């Protein structure tokens, strides 16, 4: 007798087998030793800003320098690197 024949002729048995498999799966899932939310330390933080129609000099003086001066007061930042290209300013922070 094949599995489809067994499932049709003895459908209660098929339901019980499925329920047992699901039950074992739930028990195994609860006993797994994996941390659900691991602590991840990202050493690099990127801040990207855009201002349509602005040239790199405006981005550097109006946006990048203000963000850099605000970030400089944050403890734990070892290195700041910034670039202004077109209407995009990108600031990289290294912890």
N, C-alpha and C positions, 0 to 999 in steps of 0.2 A: 504494500500500500504506500503510495507516494504522499508527500506532504500536502498537496492540494486535496487529494481524496480524503485524507485524515481530517483536514480542516473543514471539509464539507460534511462528512458523515458524523464526526464528533466535534462539533463546533464549540461545545463547552470546554472540552479538553484543550482545544487550540487557544481559547481565551485565557484559560488558567495558565498555560505555558507562557503566553505573552505577558501575563501579569507577573509571573515569577521572574521572568527575565528583566522586566522593568524594575521590580522590587530589588533584585540583586544589583542592578545598575545604580539605583538611588543609594543603596547602602555603600557601594564602592565609591561613589562620588563624595559622600560625606566623610569617608575615611581616607581620602587622598590627602597626602601631606604637602600640598602645594599652597603657597600663600596666594590668596585671591587678589590682593592689591600689593604687589611688591614695591619696595621703596626704590625709586630710580633717581639717581643724581645726574642731572644734565649739566655738564661742565661749560656748555656754550649756550648763550641766549642771543637770539637775533631779533632786532627791532627794525622793521621796514616801514617806511612812510612814503606816501606819494602826494604830489601837488601838481595837478594838471596845468600845463602851460608855464611852469617855472623853469628857469635855467639852473645849472648846478651851483652857481654863486648864491642865488637866492635860497636854494635848498640848504646850502652849507651855513649861511648866516642866520636864516630865519628858523630853521627846524633842527638841523643836526647839532649845532652848537648849544641850543637850548636843552635838547634831550641829553647831550653829553654832560652838561653842567649839572643837570638833575640827577643823573646816574652816578656821577663822581661822589656824591654824598652817601651812596649806598655802601655799607661795609661788606667786605668779602669779594669785591670786584678787583681782579689783579690786572687786567689788561682791557683797554677799549680800543676798537679799531672801527673807523667809519669811512664811508665812501659816498659821494654824491654824484650821480650820473643822470643827466637829463632831469626828469621830474621825479626821480627815485632817490631816496636816501636810505642807506643801509648801515646799521650800527651793530657790531658784534661785541659781545661781552664775554670775557673768559673768567671763570671763577677759579 
